[in-house]
Amino acid sequence: MSGVITRGVVFVHSAPRALCPHVEWAAGSVLDARASFDWTAQPAAPGMFRAELSWTGPAGSGARLASALRGWNHLRYEVTEEASRGADGGRWSHTPDLGIFHAQVDVHGNIVVPEDRVRAAMEHAGEPARMTRELELALGQAWDDELEPFRYAGAGVPVRWLHRVG
C-alpha cells in the first residue's frame, strides 16, 4: 500500500507568529517537500495567524501530519485525508483545550461512526441526554463547536496546493 497516493488539506486555524515556521517545517518533513504556507491574520483571535495547505502524498500522511503538529500550545488545526484505494479517509481536529479528535470520513467528507460507538450510545436509550452526549462525542461536536468561529473567519481565503514531484 506504500504506493497509494492520496490528498488532503491542512487547516491551521490559529497559531502564534513564532510557531508558524515550525508548522511549515513539520508539514514539510512529513510530506518530504517544502511546505510554504500563506499566513494571514486570524480575525477570530487577534495576534494569531491562519493558513491552509493542500497536499498530495502517500496514504497515511494525514495521520502523520496531525501527529507532527500535536502538542504545541495555542495551535488549532484540522487535517483531512481523502479516501484512497484500501484506506478510509480521515479528519483530525485539534484544539489546545480538547486535544485531538480523529474520525473516519466517507467520500463526501461525512464522519462515519463505527457500529460499536453507535451500539454503546444506544445502551443509554433510556437516558436521552446521555445518549446525545455519547453521539456528540462520536461526531466530535465539541471540536466543531470550538473550531467553527475560526473556520468562518477563514472563509474565502485561497488555498495553496502542494504536489509531490518525482
N, C-alpha and C positions, 0 to 999 in steps of 0.2 A: 504494500500500500504506500510505500515511500514515494512512489512516482505520481501519486494522485495530487493534482493541483486544485486549489480552491481559492476563493477570495473572500474578503470581508472588509470591515471598516473599524478603525479605532476612533472613538469619540472621546476626546479629553474635554470634559465639561468644565473643570476648573482646576487650575494649577498655579501655584505662585511662580513668579518670573524666574526665580533661582532654580526651580525644578524643571523648567521647560527643556533645557539642553539634555538633562538626564533622561527625560522621557524619550527624546529623539534617539539618544544613544541606545537605550534599552530596546526600543522598537527596531532600530537598525540591526542590532545584534541578533535578535530573533529572526528577522527576515533576511539576514545576510545581504543587506543592501542599505545604502544611505537613506535615512528617513528624515526628510526635511519638512517639518510642519509649518503651516502658515498660522502663526499665533495672532489672535485678536483679543481685545479686551472682553471680559465676560460681564455683561451688564447685570446679571443676577448676583454677582459677587464682586463688588468693586475691589480693584487691586489684584484680581485673579485673571487668568488668561484661558482661552479655549482654542481648540484646533480639532480638525478631522483629517484622517489619512485613510484612503482606500488602499488595500494591499492585495497582493496575489502571492501565494506561497503554498508549500506542502500542507496537506490535510493535517490538522492538529496545531497549526500555527496560532489559531485563536486562543487556545488554552495556554500556549507558551507566552503569548503577548500579555494575557491577563495576569499570569503569574509573574512576569517580569516587572509589571507595574505595581503589583500588590505591595502593600506595606509602607508606602510613602504617605506621610501626613499631609493633609489638605488636598489630596488628589481625588477627584471624582472622575470616573471614566466608565465607558462601556466598550466592549469588544464584540463584534459579530463575526461569525464564520458561516458561510453558506454550506448547505449540504453538498456532499460530493459522493462519487461512486464509493460505496462501502462505508460512508461516515455520515452521521447525523450532523445537522447544522447546530450552532450553539450561540448563546448570548451570555456574556459575563458582564455583570454590573457591579461597580464598587463605589462605596461612599466611606468617608473616614469613620462615621459613627456605626454603620451597619456591617462593614467588611464587604466580602464578596458574595455574590449570588450567581449561580450558574443554572441555565435551563437549556434543554434541547429545544430546537425550533424546527418547524416544517419549512417547506419551500417558500411559503408566503411570509415567513417571519413570526408566525404564531407560536407561542410556547406550547410544548407538548408535555402534558402532565402524565408521568408514568402511572400505570394501573395501581401499583402498591400505594402511591400517595393518595389517589382517589379513594381507594378502599379504607385507608387509615382515616381520612376525613369523614367518610360515611359512617365510621364507628361512632361518630358524635352526632348522628342524625337527630337524636332526641334533645340535643343542645344546639339549636341553630346558630347561636353566636359563636360557639366553639368550632363548629363545622366551618363557618365562614372564615374564622381566623386561620384554620388549617389550610383551606383552599387559597386564601390570600398569601399565605407563606409559600405554598407550592408555586404560585404565579409570580412571586417576587414583588408583591404590591407595595411593600414598604420602600423598596428601592425605586420603583417607578414614582411613588409619591415624592420622594426626596429629590430625584433627578429631573422631574418634569419641568420645574422652573428653569433649570439650566439648559434643557433641550429646547424649550421655547425660545430662550434668548439666542440660540444659535440658528434659528430658522432662517433659511435663505442664504446662509454662508456657503461659499463654494467649497467643494471637496477636491483635494489633490489625489490623483491616482498614482500609486507606486507599483510598478511592474517589475518582476524579477526577470532579468535577462540572462540568457545563456544556460 
